[in-house]
Structure formats: structure tokens, C-alpha cells
């Protein structure tokens, strides 16, 4: 017998019209629900996320079909990805059956569901359904039995699991009843291509033909009703993330990571800076709340949450959504709380791991802008003092302009502000200029450049703080003031290229300053040194002795700039033997200094720096290598306060390279 089956067996083609009418009704219920949610999203400010349309569509398709960000976290992610692929395959199979029954057969007289194609079709759908059931069971066990810490369970979760289980199981029951009355009796060879359906078919052993047919009709309508319920429930339950999370891949920002909206401070029409209420955020910020799956990945990777501080990126997103739905005029800052907002290190670990493309950091920064620019609030008096020092002296330490370049005395450094020529302009930053420990890093970098025949120039007293810490604390006005002065000084220097040893300066100059008219090429010293080695301009001597080390991926060089391999290659060329920490690369753990926290005392919870030093110690390496002055400062402190003296020490990449230069 030919391998095929009768579509609408035992149901009849008379069901087609009412079936489509009911389906349209279910879609209408869903559309009404999304229309209501649309009104909530529209409370936010305008934001263009439809530019570069083709690129956005490609990313949407790629992210959804590959499930790459979902599967990145194996616990929960792998079964979710396989469930998605299984369920998607079943949906695609249903669409093929619909096309055959209502298009190919009546309009073209063609039966594509026959022969070898039908056998493969049946086998693939059966296996897809089995995978979907098994993966859903695994997810059920994880959520309701294992119950990972921090994974919140609400009534929606029970409803969604029960509905999906019911759809899958009744689908197999319908298939089993049909096969019991047809294939098992008339074409048992064909039944081999429906292995799961065959198991369900044997459940009807002993049933009369009439009882099988009656049961089949009942189950068919129950299954159909459950599917309609699935579509109708989309906007009213957590099932909506099937659409909103997928669409958020389309809406995700295309600009460089870490980009922040640059305020037009000269616009006299502006009366509000930052976000005080939810309506001060963009529609995308509100939409993010509906895309959130509450998977808690952001929370798990948040250094503030991990050290007992009152910040959960997941809860911030949820609080924004709740405010938009129920109290849009309420104070968003009071809802989230100032302590939670000031706890953020802007490390971007939350956004990097989020499978829903949610933008956590900029929401927090907008609320900080409200606190800083509208209320004049900061996380502590020490921060207020540091900000005042930046405004008056151009650095957070309150030291005089004139001593900014003293670290370079005795070194072959050109003062470009005085007309001296140089190959590169070294933007030292505040810590390399004033902090005793970080001055050694700056001196090491100059020695490296000198060995490679590179003439280094500095601005000296003409250089100001890049403004990054105060900007991340919400003070956009002060940031733009010092940025404008720096840009003018660098343009006047005649420099063609800027190199910095600070990832925070690097991000600010290479990305944020672009909005203010700065165009000079900017590079971080890790990639700059790597380039010198690769081109043969700098020779290192690993023969001086191999040394075990562990390397810290600073947030602003790693997650923000995707620079991971080059620093490791430089250290390997210097004779280093790397012992990776468990949290490294994209999953690196913050030092605790980002987001302006370098200026603030850590008063809540335990110290983030101590937690990171502990991770370094667990790697078994006695040396922790950093590439950032903030990280170096925090780790020096963490070693002392955490009791790691004697077992762990920290050094900068430039210091190690400078010691290993082969003359």
C-alpha cells in the first residue's frame, strides 16, 4: 500500500470552515490582548529601532532558530532549546498538513504527503514530539522539584507547563487512535515510521472500532481547543515571551556595545533629565519587561547580587514593567530604590547573558541621571567630593593640574601641548597620573614603547579626567564639560593616534567622544603591545623563567570591547602559563569599580573585589594579572582586606612585559 494517510480522517472536511473561524477568533483574542499591551509600551519615549531593517531581520532569524543565547547556559538552556526545536518542528508539520489539505489537494490535485516523503515526515514529527515532551519534563523537574535558588515560580508557570503538556500528549493520543483504527490493521509497515504514535495506538487495544472513532473525535476536538487556548493565551500569560523575546532580537541595539544616549544640554526645552517615572524611559525599556522570561541569568551573574547588595537586574526590569502597567506616574527611582541603583557596576554581565536581548544597564543609568541631575544625589559624601574635585581640578583626587604629568619625569616622553612631536598620544588617565601604584604601570608602558622605537607624547596638565566615572554616576553635564576640554586638547596636539592603559578611558574616547566630534583612532595598550610583538618591533624573553598566572578580563575591555585573546597572547609571549579562573572571558566577574563605583565606598554586602580575588586564588596561580587601573586598585585592596596577602599578588600586564623586554 502507498505510504500516506487521509487528512481529517474520522472528522470530515466539513470541519474546515468552523475550524478556521474558531482559529480566527482565537487570533482575535490574542490580537486584542497585544493591542492592550501596545498601549502600555507606547507610554515610553520614541526610539527608532527599525533602522538597518535587513540586518535586524537576519539577526532575528539567526537568534531564534539557533537558540544560541538560550543554550549558552546549559542548565535550563539546553532543554529549552531542544523543546523549542521540537515544538517548532511540530508547528511546521501542522502547516504542511494544512497546505496539503486546503491548498495542494483541492486546488492542484497533488498529494505531497505520500511515499518516502510521508515516511520521513511522519518519523521526524514523531521524534520531534517525543523530544518536546522529554525536554518539557526536564524543565518541569528543574522548576518545580529542583527549584534553583532565585528562580521565582508563579501561577503562570503551572498553567503554561500544563497547557503545553496537554497539547503534546493529546496530539499523540489523536495520532494513536487514528493509527489503531487504520495503520496497525491495514498497513503495519507504515506504522514503523510513527514509533511514538504506535505506542499510543496500543493503548486502544481491545477497543471496538466505534469506540476508537468516538474517542478519536473527542480527543481531536480537545486537542484543537487546547491549541486555540494556546494562541489566545499568548498575551495574557508568560507564553507571550515566545513572540516578545523573538521580536526583541530585532529591536536590540545595533550601535557599539555600551553606547549611551548623549543629552543635548543646550536644548532649553528639556525640563527632565534621566528617568524619574516610567514615561521618561523609552518604549523599548517598557517592552523589555514583556520580553523578560524571569530566567534569572542576569541576576546570577550580577556581582552586586552575588555580594549581598540590593540589586537584581531581573527585578529592575520587572519593576519597570509593573510600574508601566499599574502606576506610570509613580516614582520609578523610589520603586527600584537608590541603593539598588547605586550598587550597579555597569559590568554588562546581565546584558551579555540575557537570551531576551534586554537592556538592563541603560535603564539604571537613566535613573541615576535623574538622581544626579534632578535631585543632586550621589551614593555618598566621598563621591560628592570626588565629583567636585573633577569639576574643579580635573581629577577625582583633588590634586593640582600642574602635577598631572610628574609621573613621566626622567622618561623619554614628549610634551605635545608644548609643541613636541610624538608617534602616539598616551592618554594616561587619572589613576596612571596620580595614583602611586598605577604610576608604575604608566612608566612601564613608556619603557615598552621606547624599546619598540615608539615616541610617546602626553598632554600633561592639559589632560583632564575622561569623565567616564561621573557620567556613569549620572552627571552628564560634568562629563560633557571635561570631555569637551579633552577633545580640544587632543585635537590641538596634532596627534594621529591615542593609546590608553585604562579600558574605561578607551571606551569613552573610542565610542562616547564620537558623539561630541572626536575622531582620532584610539587603542587600548593590550592590543597595541600585541601588535608590536606580532610585527617584530618588540621582543620579549620568556627564557627569563616561566611563571604561572591567572588573568582577569576587565569588563570594559572584555564584554564591552570583545578583547580577550590579545592580552593572553602577550602574557604567553612573556613566558606566562595561564590558569584560567572559572569565571573568565565573557563570563568574567567584575572587580567592583565600574559604574563610578571606583569613587565610592562599598558599604553594602561584602566586597566584590574580595570575591574576585578569591576566584583568582582558587585557580591555583599565585599571580593575578590585570589590564585596568581600576581593577589593579580594587585587587590591591581586596588582597589586603580579604586576607589574601602571602598567597596572592596582583600586577599589571605592562609591568610584566616591561620586565621581559629582550635587549
N, C-alpha and C positions, 0 to 999 in steps of 0.2 A: 504494500500500500504506500501511496505517496506521503511523504513527511509533511504534514500540515495540520491545521485544526480549524474548526468552524468558530469564527468570531461571533460573539453574542449567543453562543450555544446555550440552549435552555432558557434564554432570556428573550430573544426575538428582536428583530430590528425595529420594532415599534417603540422600543425604549429610547431610541436615539434622540428624538425631539425633546421629550421630558428630561432626558439626561443633560442635554446641552442647556436647557432652560434653567435647571437647578444649578448647573455649574456657573452660568452667568449670574445667578442670584448670589451664589457664594462669593464670586469675584466682586460683586457689587457691595456686599457686606464688608469685604476686605478693603475695597477702594474707599468706602465711607470712613472706615477706621483710619486709614492712612491720610485721608483728607483732614481729619481732625488733628492728627499729629503734625501735618504740614503747617497748620495754623500755629502750633507751638514752636516749630522750628523758625518760622518767619518772625518771631519776636526778636531774633538776633539781628545784628547789623549786616549789611550787604558784604559779600565776599565773592569774588569771581573764582570759581573752581570748575569752569568749563573751558578754560584756555587749553591749547595743545590737545585738542579733543582726541585725535588718533592715538597719541601717546597714552592718554588716560584709559582709553578703551583697551589697548593692548595690555596695560598693567592690570586692569580689572580681570580680563580673561585669564591672564597668566597666574595671578594670585589665587583666584577662585579655583581654577581647575587643578593647579599644582598643590594647593594647600600647604605651600612651603612654610609659611609663617605659623600655621596651626601645628604642623608636625615638628616644628623646631624644638618644642618641649615634649619629650616622649611620653611623660606621664600625663595621660589625658589627650594629648595631641595626636598621637599615632592612632588610637582607636577612633577618635573623632574624624580624622582624615579618611580612614577606611570606611567608616559609616557613611560619610558624605559621598564617597565614590560609589559605594553600593547603592545608596538611595538615589543618586543621580542617574545611575545606570538603569534602575527600575523605572524612573520617570521617563528617561529617553525611550525605553522599551514600550511604555504605555503610549507615548507619542507615535511610535512606529505602528502600533496596533490601530490607533485612531486613524492614521493616514491610510492604512490598508483598508479599513472598514468603511471609511467615509469619503475617501478620495480615489485611491487606486482601483478598488473593486467596482464601485458604481459608475465612475467616470471614464475609466480606461480599460476595465475588464481584465486587470492584471492582478495576480496574486504573488506578491513578493515574499510572503511568509510560507514558503514551500521548499522542499528539497533540502539540500545541505545548508542553505542559509537559515532555514527554520530550525534545523537541528542545532546549529551553533547559537542561534538566537535564544532558543529555549535553555540551553546549557548555561550560557552567560547570565541570563536573567535569574535562573535558579541559584547559581553560585553568588551572584550579587545580593540577592535577598538573604541568603544564608550569612554572608559576611556582615550585612547590615544588622541582622538580628544579634549575631555574636558580639559585634562591636557596641551595639546599644546596651547589651547585657553587661559588658565590661564597664561602660560609662555609668550604668546604674549602680554597679557594685562600688565603683570609686566614689560616687557622690553620696550614696545613701548608706553604705556599710563601712567603707574605709574612712570616709569623711576627712579629707585633708584639712589641716588647720587653716582657718581663714576662708574656706570655701563656703559661702553662705547658701543655704537651701531654703527656698520659699515654695508656696503652693504651686506656682507656675511650673516648677521643676517636676513635681509629681504629675501634673496634668500633661506636660509635654512628653515625658517618658511613656506614660500610659497610652497616650494617643498614638505615638509612633510605633510602639509595640503592637497595639491593636491593628493598625494599618498593615503592618508586615505580616502578622500571624493570620489575619483574616484573608489576606491576599493568597497565602499558601493554602489556606483551607478551601477557598474557592477553586484554586487550581486542583487541589486534591480531589474534591468532589467531582469536578469535570473529568479528571483522569480515571477515577473509579468507575465511571459510567461509560467511558469511551476507550481511551488508550489501553488501559490494563486488560480490557476484554477484547478489543478489536485489533490493536497494534502494539503489543507489548515491547517490540523492538524500539519503537519511538519513545516509549516511556523512559528508556535509559538516558535520554537527553534532558530529562527533568528529574534528577535524583532526589531533590528535596521534595518536589511535588509528589513523587512516588511514595515517599514515606508518609506524607499526609493522606495520600489516596488509600493507603492500607488501613487508615483509621475508620474507613467506611466499610470494611469487610463485614459481611453479614447484613448490611442494609439492603432493602429492596430497591429496585430501580426507581420506583416512585418516591420513596423516602429520600433517596440520594438527590433526585431532581428538586424536590421541595426544599431540602436543606441547602442545596446549591443556590437556589433563588433567594432564599433568606440571607445567606451569607454574602451573596453578591450585592444585595441592597445595603446590608450593614457595612460592608467594605466601602461601597460607594459613598455612603453617608459619612463615614469616618474621613474619607479623603476630602469631601466637601467641608467638613468641620475643620480639617487641617488648613485649607485655604482661607476659610472665613476667620479663623482664629489668629492668622498671621499678625495683624497689627495690635491685637489685644493681649498677646502673651509674649514670652521670650522667643517664640518662634520667629518674631519679626527680624531677629538678627540674621536670618537666612538671607533677607534682602538688604537690610541696612548695613550689615557688615560687608557684604559684597560690594554695595554701592560706595561704601567708604573707601574702598581701594581705588575707585575712580576719583573721589574727591580729595584724596591725600595730596599734600603739597608736593609740587614738582621743583620748587626752588631748593637751593642748597640747605642741607640739614642745619637746624639751629637758627634759621632766619627769623628775625623778629620785626614786626611792623615798626617802621621808623616814623615817629609822630612829627607832624608839621607844627612845630611850636610857634610858628609865626601866623598861624591861622587864628585870627581874632574871634572867629565864630565858634571855636571849640570852647565848651564850658565844662566838659568832663574828660579827664584823663584816666585811662585804665578802666577797670570794670568794678563798679560798686554794686550794681544789680545785674541780673542775668541778661537784661536787654542791652547792656553795654558790651556783651560778648558778641561774636559773630554767629550767624545761623549754623555754621559748621560746628561750633563749640557745643551748641544745643543738640544738634544731630548726633554728635559723638555719643551722647548718653543713650540714644536708642540703638547705636551700633555696639555698645558695650555688652559683652556676654557674661560679665562678672566672673571671668575665669581666674582672677586674682594673680595673673602672671606679673602684672605691673607692681602689685603690692609685694609679691615675693621677692622681687629684685630691687625694691626701693631701699637704699641704705638708711634712710631715715626711719622707715618702718622696722627694719631689721635691728635697729638700735634703740627701740622703745620710744620713738618720738611719735607725736600725734598726727602724722601724715600718712595717709593711704591714697595713692594716686587713683585707685579704683573708686574710693568713696568720694573723692573730689568730683570725679566725672558724674557719679550717681547723684550727688548733691546738686550739681548744676542742672541735671535733668529734672529732679524733683522740684527745684525752685521754678524752673520754666513751666512745669505743668500746674503747680498749685499756688505759687506765690512769687510771680515775676517782679513785683515791686519791692520785695523784701531785700534786706542787706545780704548780698551773697558773701561778703567778707565775714560777716558775723556768723553766717551759717557754716562756712568752712572753718573758721577761726583763724586768727592771726598766727597763733603758734604753729598750726599746721602749715600755713603758707610760708612762714619764715624758715621752716625745717627743710624745705626743698633745696637740694644741692644742684639742681638743674643738670644732673648727670646724664639724663636722657635714657637711662636703662629701661624706664617704663615704656617709652615710645618705641624703643628698639625691639622689645619683645612682644609688643601688642599685636595680636593677629587681626585686630579690627581697625588698624591704622588710626587709632585715636591720638589726638594731640593734647597730651596732659600738660606739658611744660608751659606752653604759651598761655594757657588759662591761668595758671598760677602767677605767671609774670604780669598778666593784665591786672590781676587782683592786687599784686604788690605795687603796681603803678598807682592804683587808687590809694593804697595806704600811704605811699611815699609822697606823691604829688598833690593829692587832695587832702590828706589828713596830717601829713608831716610826720608819719610814724616810721620807726625803724625797730629792728629786733632787740636793740639795747643801746645804752648810752655810749658804749665803746664804739658802736657802729656810727652813731650820730657824730662822734668826734672824728672818726676816720673819714667820713664823708665831708665834713667841714674842712679837714686837712687837705683833701683832694681839691676842694674848691679854692682854698687859699694858697696852698703850697704845691699843688700838682702831684701830690703823693699822699697815701693814707697815713704815713708815719709823722707828718708834720715837720719834716726836715727841710732845710733851705734848698732852693733851686740850685744854688751855686755848687753844692757838694754832690750833685747827681752824677757827675762824671768822674769823681775821685777814684772809683774802683779801677779805672783804666790807667792810672799813673804808672809810668815805667814800662808800659806795653806799647807795641807798635800800632797805635790807633790814631786815625785821622779825625780831626775835629771838623766835620763837614760844615758846621754852622759858621766856621771861621774861614771857609773857602778851601780847605784842604781836600784833596781828591781821594777817593776810595773805590774799591771794586764792588763792595756791598755796604749797605747801611745796616748796622746792627741796632735793632730796637730792643734795648736791654730790658725795659720794663722796671717797675718799682722795686721788686724784690732783688733782682740782679744788681740794681743800682745802690740800694740802701741796706739790705739785709746782709749781715756778715757772712753767713753760711752760703747764701746764694751768690755773693760776690765771687766766690771761688769758682762757681760754675761759669760766670761771665769771663773770668780770666782764662779759664781752661778753653773756652770756645775761641778766644782770640789767639791763644797759642796754637790751636788746631789749624786755624785759618792761616796763620803765619807759616806753619810747616808746609802748607799746601800752596804757598805763594799767593794767598788772597789778602789784599789790603782791606782792613776793616775800618769803617767810619762810624762815628757815633754823633748823636745830636747834643749830648751832654746836657747842659742846663736848659736847652731849648725843648727837651723831651718832657712830656707830661705822662701821667697815668693814662693808659689806653682808654680807661673809662668802663671797662667790662664789669668789674665788681659792682660799681654803683648803678650801672644800667640793670644788672640782674636783681638788684635790690629795689628797682622800680624808679630810680631817679633819672629819667630820660633827659631832663633838662641839663643836669651836670655832665652826663655822658656826652651829649652833643657839644657842649661848651669845650671840654678838653679835647674831644675828637677833632673839632674844627682847628684848634691850635696845633695839634699834632700833624694834621694833614697839611696845613700851611707850612710848617717847619720842614716836613719831609719833601714837599714839592720844591721848596726853596733850596734844599740841599743839593739838588741836581742828581740824586741817586736814581739808579735804574732798577735796583732790586733791594728788597728789605728781607732780612733774616732775623728771626727772634727765637730765643730759647724758652719762651713761655707759650704753651698751647692756647691760653686764654687771649694773649695778645695776638697770636697767629690767627685765631678765629675772627677776632674783632677787626683786624686790619684787612684780612683777605676776603671777608664777607660783609660785615656790618658797615665798614667805612665806605664800601662801594655805593651805598645809598646816599652818601654825603659827598660824592665826587672823587674819591680816592681811587687811583688806577694802577699804582705801582705793583709789580709782581712781588708777592710775599711768600716766604717759605719757612717752615719750621726747621730748626737746626738738625733734627734727626735725619730727615730726608736729604738735607744739604750735605751733611757729612757722608751719608751713604753714597751720594753722587760723587763726592771727591774720591772715595775709595774705589768705586766702580770705574771711574775714569783714570785711575792710576795716579792721581795727584796727591794721595795721602796713603802712606804705607805704615801699617801697624805691625807690631811684633808680638804675635801670640806665643812665641817661644819664651817670653818672659815668665811664662807659667800659666797653666790653665787654672781657671777659677770658677767654682760653682756659683750660680746666682739665680735669683728669680726676678722676673721683670713685671713691673706694674704698668698696665695700659691705662694711661690717664684718660679720663672721659673725653676731654676736649681734643685729644689727638686721635684716640681710637674711635669711639662711637660717633663723634662729630665729624671726623675727617677720614675715617677708614684707613688710618695709617697704623698698620700692625707689623708687617714683615720687615720694613726697613730698619727700625731700631734693633730688632733681634739680629738682623744680618750684621749690623755694625758691631754689636757686642760679641757675636761669634767671631768676626774678623779680629777682634781684640783678644781672643783666647777664652771667651766665656763659654761655660757649659750650662745651658738653660735648664732649669727645673720649674716647669710651669705651675702656677697656682691653680686650684680648682676653678676659681673664677678668673678667667683671663679672656683676652680678645674682646669680642662683642659683649661677653658676659662679665667683663671686669667689674669689680666693686669699687665704688668711689672712695677717695681719700677723705672726703668731708668738707673740702674747701670751696667747691664750686657754688655758683649762685650767690656770690658775695659773702658766703659763709667764712671765707678766709679772714674777714674783718670782724667776725662775731664770735663771742664766747659760746661754747657748746654747753648749754645749761640743762637741757632736757635729755633724758635717757643716758645711754652710755656713749662713749666716744667712737665715732665712725673710724677714725684713724687707728684706734686700738684694734678694732675688729679686722681691719685690713692687714695690719702688721701681724696679727695672729694667723691670718691666712698665709702670709708670707713665711712665717715660721714653720707652719705645717708642711710647706713644700720641701723642707729639709735643707734648704740653702741658707747659708749664714749671711748672704748679702742680698739686699733689696735694691734694685736699680730703678730710678725714676727718670722722667724726661720733662718734668714740670716743676717750677719753683714752689708752687702751692703744695704739690704732693710732697716734695722734699721737706718743706717746713712742717707739714702735718705729720709725716712719718717720724721725723726727729722728735716731735712732741709725743707721738704715740708710743715710741720705744721707751721714752722716759716714764711717762705716766702709766703705761701698761705693764711695766716690769720686764721689758724685753732686753734691757741692757746686758751685754755679755753674750747673748745668744743671737742677736740680730743687729745689723748696722745698715744704714742706707747711704747710697751715693748716687750722684747724677751721672747720666750717660757720658756727658762731656768730660767729667773728671777722669773716668776710666780710659776714655780714648786718649786724652792728653798725656796720660802716664805711659801709654803704649805706643807712642809715635816712634817709628823707626827712623833714626837719623841717617 
